[in-house]
Amino acid sequence: MLDGEISGQYTDFFRAGHLRVLPTLPEALQRCGHRFDSSFTADDVLTNFPYALPLGLLFEEDSGIYEFPVTIDDSEDPPLAQRVEKALEVIRANAENGAPNVVLIHTTQSQGKLLAEETLLRQLPPGVIAMDMESFAHLWRARDRLQWTIRTTRDPSKMQLDVTSDERIEGLTFEFQREIADLKGDAVLLPDRRILLPTLETGGRIHIQIQFHAGQSRRPTKFDENQQPFPGG
């Protein structure tokens, strides 16, 4: 309704009222042009990580909708103002696992809920930042669709990294378990065995040559965003 009545309005995100969903929800969201949903709680789906919402809520075929489970819901008892420290404990535990936290705040009570949210944001653990849901959702979708390849060379101290992005993404880092001595390519070497890639536009590609310190064995590589996101809701 909003998209039809307001010029320039495009709704990407959906949340079912009272977090009540039907098996037909994923298909309905696809037909309506949505790309993201947050209708399930982390307790329900046993994960804080986003995932592709399956059609029919079964396990046979994924939809094109990305689900972002709700970690903290302000509608639960006791009121959020009395659960700030408990919520921070959950956020700290998720931070250790690299997991995001989705906080659901209803705008039904301006004073108490606002103060609780402000207190929560002021006391976030080091390295955890707050992001709006849309920005984080686009970041996660682009990250999930990223294509990357590591190639070894005859020289065991060197590797080549090729990255292609289907969608625009910024703040992407690759983490190595070996100390990096030098880089060739448009990337920045960070002090903790990570490299920061430049912003990749839609269809963007980048080639990086990595030189490790001599005498270190090859180990796996992983990638993540530059900072651990904390999506606010």
Contacts in CASP RR format, 6 or more apart in sequence:
PFRMAT RR
TARGET T0000
AUTHOR 0000-0000-0000
METHOD contacts of the structure
MODEL  1
MLDGEISGQYTDFFRAGHLRVLPTLPEALQRCGHRFDSSFTADDVLTNFP
YALPLGLLFEEDSGIYEFPVTIDDSEDPPLAQRVEKALEVIRANAENGAP
NVVLIHTTQSQGKLLAEETLLRQLPPGVIAMDMESFAHLWRARDRLQWTI
RTTRDPSKMQLDVTSDERIEGLTFEFQREIADLKGDAVLLPDRRILLPTL
ETGGRIHIQIQFHAGQSRRPTKFDENQQPFPGG
2 9 0 8 1.000
2 11 0 8 1.000
3 9 0 8 1.000
3 10 0 8 1.000
3 11 0 8 1.000
11 34 0 8 1.000
12 34 0 8 1.000
12 35 0 8 1.000
12 36 0 8 1.000
12 134 0 8 1.000
12 137 0 8 1.000
13 34 0 8 1.000
13 35 0 8 1.000
13 36 0 8 1.000
13 37 0 8 1.000
13 38 0 8 1.000
13 133 0 8 1.000
13 134 0 8 1.000
13 137 0 8 1.000
14 29 0 8 1.000
14 32 0 8 1.000
14 34 0 8 1.000
14 36 0 8 1.000
14 37 0 8 1.000
14 38 0 8 1.000
14 39 0 8 1.000
15 37 0 8 1.000
15 38 0 8 1.000
15 39 0 8 1.000
15 104 0 8 1.000
16 25 0 8 1.000
16 37 0 8 1.000
16 39 0 8 1.000
17 39 0 8 1.000
19 39 0 8 1.000
19 40 0 8 1.000
19 41 0 8 1.000
19 70 0 8 1.000
19 73 0 8 1.000
20 39 0 8 1.000
21 39 0 8 1.000
21 40 0 8 1.000
21 57 0 8 1.000
23 56 0 8 1.000
23 57 0 8 1.000
23 58 0 8 1.000
24 56 0 8 1.000
25 37 0 8 1.000
25 39 0 8 1.000
25 53 0 8 1.000
25 56 0 8 1.000
25 57 0 8 1.000
26 37 0 8 1.000
26 53 0 8 1.000
26 54 0 8 1.000
26 55 0 8 1.000
26 56 0 8 1.000
26 57 0 8 1.000
26 63 0 8 1.000
26 64 0 8 1.000
26 65 0 8 1.000
27 55 0 8 1.000
27 56 0 8 1.000
27 63 0 8 1.000
29 37 0 8 1.000
29 53 0 8 1.000
29 63 0 8 1.000
29 65 0 8 1.000
30 63 0 8 1.000
30 64 0 8 1.000
30 65 0 8 1.000
34 65 0 8 1.000
35 64 0 8 1.000
35 65 0 8 1.000
35 66 0 8 1.000
35 137 0 8 1.000
35 141 0 8 1.000
36 65 0 8 1.000
36 66 0 8 1.000
36 67 0 8 1.000
36 68 0 8 1.000
36 133 0 8 1.000
36 134 0 8 1.000
36 137 0 8 1.000
36 141 0 8 1.000
37 53 0 8 1.000
37 65 0 8 1.000
37 66 0 8 1.000
37 67 0 8 1.000
37 68 0 8 1.000
38 67 0 8 1.000
38 68 0 8 1.000
38 69 0 8 1.000
38 70 0 8 1.000
38 102 0 8 1.000
38 104 0 8 1.000
38 133 0 8 1.000
39 67 0 8 1.000
40 67 0 8 1.000
40 69 0 8 1.000
40 70 0 8 1.000
41 69 0 8 1.000
41 70 0 8 1.000
41 71 0 8 1.000
41 73 0 8 1.000
42 48 0 8 1.000
42 69 0 8 1.000
42 70 0 8 1.000
42 71 0 8 1.000
42 102 0 8 1.000
44 69 0 8 1.000
45 51 0 8 1.000
45 67 0 8 1.000
45 69 0 8 1.000
47 69 0 8 1.000
47 99 0 8 1.000
48 69 0 8 1.000
48 71 0 8 1.000
48 94 0 8 1.000
48 97 0 8 1.000
48 99 0 8 1.000
48 100 0 8 1.000
48 101 0 8 1.000
48 102 0 8 1.000
49 69 0 8 1.000
49 99 0 8 1.000
49 100 0 8 1.000
50 66 0 8 1.000
50 67 0 8 1.000
50 68 0 8 1.000
50 69 0 8 1.000
50 100 0 8 1.000
50 137 0 8 1.000
50 140 0 8 1.000
50 144 0 8 1.000
51 66 0 8 1.000
51 67 0 8 1.000
52 62 0 8 1.000
52 63 0 8 1.000
52 64 0 8 1.000
52 65 0 8 1.000
52 66 0 8 1.000
52 67 0 8 1.000
53 62 0 8 1.000
53 63 0 8 1.000
53 64 0 8 1.000
53 65 0 8 1.000
53 66 0 8 1.000
53 67 0 8 1.000
54 60 0 8 1.000
54 61 0 8 1.000
54 62 0 8 1.000
54 63 0 8 1.000
55 61 0 8 1.000
55 62 0 8 1.000
55 63 0 8 1.000
66 137 0 8 1.000
66 140 0 8 1.000
66 141 0 8 1.000
66 144 0 8 1.000
68 100 0 8 1.000
68 102 0 8 1.000
68 133 0 8 1.000
68 136 0 8 1.000
68 137 0 8 1.000
68 140 0 8 1.000
68 231 0 8 1.000
69 102 0 8 1.000
70 102 0 8 1.000
70 103 0 8 1.000
70 104 0 8 1.000
71 90 0 8 1.000
71 91 0 8 1.000
71 94 0 8 1.000
71 100 0 8 1.000
71 101 0 8 1.000
71 102 0 8 1.000
71 103 0 8 1.000
72 80 0 8 1.000
72 83 0 8 1.000
72 87 0 8 1.000
72 90 0 8 1.000
72 101 0 8 1.000
72 102 0 8 1.000
72 103 0 8 1.000
72 104 0 8 1.000
73 104 0 8 1.000
74 80 0 8 1.000
74 103 0 8 1.000
74 104 0 8 1.000
74 105 0 8 1.000
74 106 0 8 1.000
74 113 0 8 1.000
74 116 0 8 1.000
75 104 0 8 1.000
75 106 0 8 1.000
76 83 0 8 1.000
79 112 0 8 1.000
79 113 0 8 1.000
79 116 0 8 1.000
80 87 0 8 1.000
80 105 0 8 1.000
80 112 0 8 1.000
80 113 0 8 1.000
80 116 0 8 1.000
80 117 0 8 1.000
80 120 0 8 1.000
81 112 0 8 1.000
81 113 0 8 1.000
81 115 0 8 1.000
81 116 0 8 1.000
81 119 0 8 1.000
83 116 0 8 1.000
84 116 0 8 1.000
84 119 0 8 1.000
84 120 0 8 1.000
84 123 0 8 1.000
87 103 0 8 1.000
87 120 0 8 1.000
88 120 0 8 1.000
88 123 0 8 1.000
88 124 0 8 1.000
88 125 0 8 1.000
90 101 0 8 1.000
91 101 0 8 1.000
91 124 0 8 1.000
91 125 0 8 1.000
91 128 0 8 1.000
91 230 0 8 1.000
92 125 0 8 1.000
94 100 0 8 1.000
94 101 0 8 1.000
95 125 0 8 1.000
95 127 0 8 1.000
95 128 0 8 1.000
95 228 0 8 1.000
98 224 0 8 1.000
98 228 0 8 1.000
100 136 0 8 1.000
100 228 0 8 1.000
100 229 0 8 1.000
100 230 0 8 1.000
100 231 0 8 1.000
101 230 0 8 1.000
101 231 0 8 1.000
101 232 0 8 1.000
102 133 0 8 1.000
102 231 0 8 1.000
102 232 0 8 1.000
102 233 0 8 1.000
103 117 0 8 1.000
103 120 0 8 1.000
103 231 0 8 1.000
103 232 0 8 1.000
103 233 0 8 1.000
104 233 0 8 1.000
105 113 0 8 1.000
105 117 0 8 1.000
105 232 0 8 1.000
105 233 0 8 1.000
106 113 0 8 1.000
107 113 0 8 1.000
121 130 0 8 1.000
124 130 0 8 1.000
124 230 0 8 1.000
127 227 0 8 1.000
127 228 0 8 1.000
128 228 0 8 1.000
128 230 0 8 1.000
129 227 0 8 1.000
129 228 0 8 1.000
129 229 0 8 1.000
129 230 0 8 1.000
130 230 0 8 1.000
130 231 0 8 1.000
130 232 0 8 1.000
131 139 0 8 1.000
131 229 0 8 1.000
131 230 0 8 1.000
131 231 0 8 1.000
131 232 0 8 1.000
132 231 0 8 1.000
132 232 0 8 1.000
132 233 0 8 1.000
133 231 0 8 1.000
133 232 0 8 1.000
133 233 0 8 1.000
136 229 0 8 1.000
136 231 0 8 1.000
136 232 0 8 1.000
137 231 0 8 1.000
138 167 0 8 1.000
139 169 0 8 1.000
139 225 0 8 1.000
139 229 0 8 1.000
141 167 0 8 1.000
142 165 0 8 1.000
142 166 0 8 1.000
142 167 0 8 1.000
142 168 0 8 1.000
142 169 0 8 1.000
143 169 0 8 1.000
143 172 0 8 1.000
143 223 0 8 1.000
143 225 0 8 1.000
145 165 0 8 1.000
145 166 0 8 1.000
145 167 0 8 1.000
146 163 0 8 1.000
146 164 0 8 1.000
146 165 0 8 1.000
146 166 0 8 1.000
146 169 0 8 1.000
146 172 0 8 1.000
146 223 0 8 1.000
147 163 0 8 1.000
147 164 0 8 1.000
147 165 0 8 1.000
147 166 0 8 1.000
148 161 0 8 1.000
148 162 0 8 1.000
148 163 0 8 1.000
148 164 0 8 1.000
148 174 0 8 1.000
148 223 0 8 1.000
149 161 0 8 1.000
149 162 0 8 1.000
150 159 0 8 1.000
150 160 0 8 1.000
150 161 0 8 1.000
150 221 0 8 1.000
151 159 0 8 1.000
151 160 0 8 1.000
151 161 0 8 1.000
151 162 0 8 1.000
152 158 0 8 1.000
152 159 0 8 1.000
152 218 0 8 1.000
153 159 0 8 1.000
153 160 0 8 1.000
156 218 0 8 1.000
157 181 0 8 1.000
157 211 0 8 1.000
157 212 0 8 1.000
157 213 0 8 1.000
157 214 0 8 1.000
157 215 0 8 1.000
157 216 0 8 1.000
158 209 0 8 1.000
158 210 0 8 1.000
158 211 0 8 1.000
158 212 0 8 1.000
159 209 0 8 1.000
159 210 0 8 1.000
159 212 0 8 1.000
159 218 0 8 1.000
160 207 0 8 1.000
160 208 0 8 1.000
160 209 0 8 1.000
160 210 0 8 1.000
161 174 0 8 1.000
161 207 0 8 1.000
161 208 0 8 1.000
161 209 0 8 1.000
161 210 0 8 1.000
161 221 0 8 1.000
162 205 0 8 1.000
162 206 0 8 1.000
162 207 0 8 1.000
162 208 0 8 1.000
163 172 0 8 1.000
163 197 0 8 1.000
163 200 0 8 1.000
163 205 0 8 1.000
163 206 0 8 1.000
163 208 0 8 1.000
164 203 0 8 1.000
164 204 0 8 1.000
164 205 0 8 1.000
165 200 0 8 1.000
165 201 0 8 1.000
165 202 0 8 1.000
165 203 0 8 1.000
165 204 0 8 1.000
165 205 0 8 1.000
166 202 0 8 1.000
166 203 0 8 1.000
167 202 0 8 1.000
167 203 0 8 1.000
168 199 0 8 1.000
168 200 0 8 1.000
168 201 0 8 1.000
168 202 0 8 1.000
169 199 0 8 1.000
169 200 0 8 1.000
170 198 0 8 1.000
170 199 0 8 1.000
170 200 0 8 1.000
171 196 0 8 1.000
171 197 0 8 1.000
171 199 0 8 1.000
171 225 0 8 1.000
171 226 0 8 1.000
171 227 0 8 1.000
172 196 0 8 1.000
172 197 0 8 1.000
172 200 0 8 1.000
172 223 0 8 1.000
172 224 0 8 1.000
172 225 0 8 1.000
172 226 0 8 1.000
173 190 0 8 1.000
173 194 0 8 1.000
173 195 0 8 1.000
173 196 0 8 1.000
173 197 0 8 1.000
173 223 0 8 1.000
173 224 0 8 1.000
173 225 0 8 1.000
173 226 0 8 1.000
174 194 0 8 1.000
174 195 0 8 1.000
174 197 0 8 1.000
174 221 0 8 1.000
174 222 0 8 1.000
174 223 0 8 1.000
175 192 0 8 1.000
175 193 0 8 1.000
175 194 0 8 1.000
175 221 0 8 1.000
175 222 0 8 1.000
175 223 0 8 1.000
175 224 0 8 1.000
176 193 0 8 1.000
176 194 0 8 1.000
176 195 0 8 1.000
176 210 0 8 1.000
176 212 0 8 1.000
176 219 0 8 1.000
176 221 0 8 1.000
177 193 0 8 1.000
177 219 0 8 1.000
177 220 0 8 1.000
177 221 0 8 1.000
178 193 0 8 1.000
178 212 0 8 1.000
178 213 0 8 1.000
178 216 0 8 1.000
178 217 0 8 1.000
178 218 0 8 1.000
178 219 0 8 1.000
179 193 0 8 1.000
179 212 0 8 1.000
179 213 0 8 1.000
179 216 0 8 1.000
180 189 0 8 1.000
180 193 0 8 1.000
180 195 0 8 1.000
180 210 0 8 1.000
180 211 0 8 1.000
180 212 0 8 1.000
180 213 0 8 1.000
181 211 0 8 1.000
181 212 0 8 1.000
181 213 0 8 1.000
181 214 0 8 1.000
182 189 0 8 1.000
182 210 0 8 1.000
182 211 0 8 1.000
183 189 0 8 1.000
183 195 0 8 1.000
183 208 0 8 1.000
183 209 0 8 1.000
183 210 0 8 1.000
183 211 0 8 1.000
184 208 0 8 1.000
184 209 0 8 1.000
184 211 0 8 1.000
185 206 0 8 1.000
185 207 0 8 1.000
185 208 0 8 1.000
185 209 0 8 1.000
186 197 0 8 1.000
186 198 0 8 1.000
186 206 0 8 1.000
186 208 0 8 1.000
187 195 0 8 1.000
187 196 0 8 1.000
187 197 0 8 1.000
187 198 0 8 1.000
187 206 0 8 1.000
187 208 0 8 1.000
188 195 0 8 1.000
188 196 0 8 1.000
189 195 0 8 1.000
190 196 0 8 1.000
195 208 0 8 1.000
195 210 0 8 1.000
196 226 0 8 1.000
197 206 0 8 1.000
197 208 0 8 1.000
198 206 0 8 1.000
200 206 0 8 1.000
END
